[in-house]
Amino acid sequence: GDEAVARTLEQHIILRVAWVFGASGNNFVRTMLRLAESHKELRVVADQHGSPTWAGDIGATLLAIAQRYDRGEAVPWGTYNYTGTPATTWHEFAQTIFAEAVQLEMLTSPPNVIPITTAEYPTPTRRPQNSVLNCRKIEQQLGISQPDWRIGLKNTIQAWKEQ
């Protein structure tokens, strides 16, 4: 899809994101918290690396780019990678989710998170071992830095707690 947009429109912004989570919709954070309610032990893939990205940060970034354009400032058109930082694994992400949920009193105690390999968790879709995106271009050309996804995680869990 992004290649078709780039071929069709000279002026475009494509934001490539990864491991998106937020307070609405289905995502890894919601799934982990749901599973934690009924499982004392969870097996989570530990050999795939990526960068969780909070939907709120994606929205703020798109808004910042649109406002820049609206003010008549130069917008270097193109395709940009944008993710949270630091990079992590699904296993580490799950552990962080549970630690935050315990701290915010959404869980009384975290489940035991057992690291497994991709081979031990077969899926119909093949997943890359490393899906960490290089986000230097968006910082260099648009001055947009990668946010700490852990802040978005806290915001997400806090929003669910308040519902």
C-alpha positions in Angstrom: 0.0 0.0 0.0 2.7 2.5 0.9 4.5 1.9 -2.4 1.3 2.5 -4.3 0.8 5.8 -2.5 4.4 6.9 -3.1 4.1 6.1 -6.8 0.7 7.9 -7.1 1.3 11.0 -5.0 4.4 13.2 -5.2 3.3 15.0 -1.9 2.7 12.3 0.7 3.7 11.3 4.2 3.8 7.6 5.0 4.4 6.7 8.6 5.6 3.1 9.1 4.9 2.0 12.6 5.2 -1.3 14.5 3.9 -3.1 17.6 1.1 -0.6 18.0 -0.9 -0.5 21.2 -3.4 1.8 22.8 -6.5 2.0 25.0 -8.9 0.9 22.3 -9.0 -2.0 20.0 -7.3 -5.4 20.3 -3.5 -5.3 20.8 -0.8 -7.1 22.7 -1.2 -5.1 25.9 -4.9 -5.9 26.1 -4.4 -9.5 25.3 -1.7 -9.9 28.0 -3.8 -8.3 30.7 -6.8 -10.4 29.7 -4.7 -13.6 29.9 -3.2 -12.6 33.2 -6.7 -12.7 34.7 -7.0 -16.4 34.1 -3.4 -17.7 33.8 -0.7 -18.0 36.5 1.8 -18.7 33.8 2.3 -17.4 30.2 4.7 -18.5 27.6 5.8 -15.5 25.5 8.3 -15.3 22.6 11.6 -14.0 23.6 13.7 -14.1 20.4 11.8 -11.5 18.3 12.9 -7.9 18.7 10.8 -4.8 18.0 9.7 -1.4 19.2 6.3 -1.0 20.9 4.5 2.2 19.7 1.7 3.9 21.6 -1.2 4.9 19.4 -1.3 8.3 21.2 2.2 9.1 20.1 1.4 8.2 16.5 -1.6 10.5 16.6 0.5 13.3 18.1 3.2 12.9 15.5 0.7 12.9 12.6 -0.9 16.1 14.1 2.5 17.8 14.4 3.3 17.1 10.8 -0.1 18.4 9.7 0.3 21.5 11.8 3.7 22.1 10.3 2.1 21.9 6.8 -0.8 24.1 7.9 1.6 26.8 9.1 3.2 26.8 5.6 6.5 25.3 6.9 8.5 23.0 4.6 7.5 19.4 4.9 9.9 17.0 3.3 7.5 14.5 1.7 8.2 10.8 1.9 8.2 7.6 3.9 9.2 7.7 7.5 9.7 5.0 10.2 8.3 5.9 13.6 8.3 3.7 16.7 8.7 3.9 20.4 12.0 3.3 22.2 13.8 1.4 23.6 13.6 -1.8 21.5 12.5 -4.9 23.4 11.2 -8.5 22.9 7.7 -9.7 23.3 8.7 -11.4 26.5 10.3 -8.2 28.0 7.3 -6.2 26.8 4.9 -8.6 28.6 6.9 -8.4 31.8 6.8 -4.6 31.6 3.1 -4.7 31.0 2.5 -6.8 34.1 4.9 -4.8 36.3 3.0 -1.6 35.3 -0.4 -3.3 35.9 0.7 -4.4 39.4 2.0 -0.9 40.1 -1.3 0.7 39.0 -3.2 -2.0 41.0 -4.8 -3.5 37.9 -3.3 -6.9 38.9 -2.5 -8.1 42.4 0.4 -10.1 41.1 2.0 -10.8 37.7 1.8 -14.2 36.1 5.1 -16.1 35.6 6.3 -15.1 32.1 8.3 -18.0 30.6 10.5 -17.1 27.6 10.1 -19.3 24.6 11.4 -19.3 21.0 9.5 -18.4 17.9 9.7 -22.1 16.9 7.9 -23.0 20.1 5.0 -20.7 19.2 4.0 -21.6 15.7 1.8 -19.2 13.8 0.5 -19.2 10.2 2.3 -15.9 9.6 6.0 -15.8 9.7 7.4 -13.1 12.0 10.8 -11.5 11.6 13.4 -12.0 14.3 14.2 -8.3 14.2 11.5 -5.7 13.3 13.2 -2.7 14.9 12.9 0.2 12.5 15.6 2.8 12.0 13.9 6.1 12.9 16.8 8.5 12.1 15.2 10.0 9.0 12.1 11.3 10.8 14.3 12.9 13.5 16.8 14.4 11.0 14.2 15.7 8.5 11.2 16.5 10.7 12.8 16.9 14.2 10.6 14.2 15.6 12.2 12.0 18.2 11.2 8.5 19.3 9.1 8.5 22.4 9.5 6.2 25.3 6.8 3.6 24.8 6.7 2.9 28.6 5.0 6.2 29.2 2.3 5.3 26.6 2.0 1.9 28.3 1.4 3.6 31.7 -1.2 6.0 30.0 -2.9 3.0 28.4 -3.2 0.9 31.6 -4.3 4.0 33.6 -7.1 4.7 31.0 -8.3 1.1 31.4 -8.2 1.4 35.1 -10.4 4.5 35.0 -13.0 2.8 32.7 
